[in-house]
């Protein structure tokens, strides 16, 4: 089984991407203040 090709793996990757994107956005917002 290739976890990255499974639906669950894709969901985990999407959650990780969203988490990373939210962290970068919050950091940029704090830098602007």
Secondary structure, DSSP 8 states (H G I E B T S, - for coil): --GGGSHHHHHHHHHHHHHHHHHHHHHHHHHH-
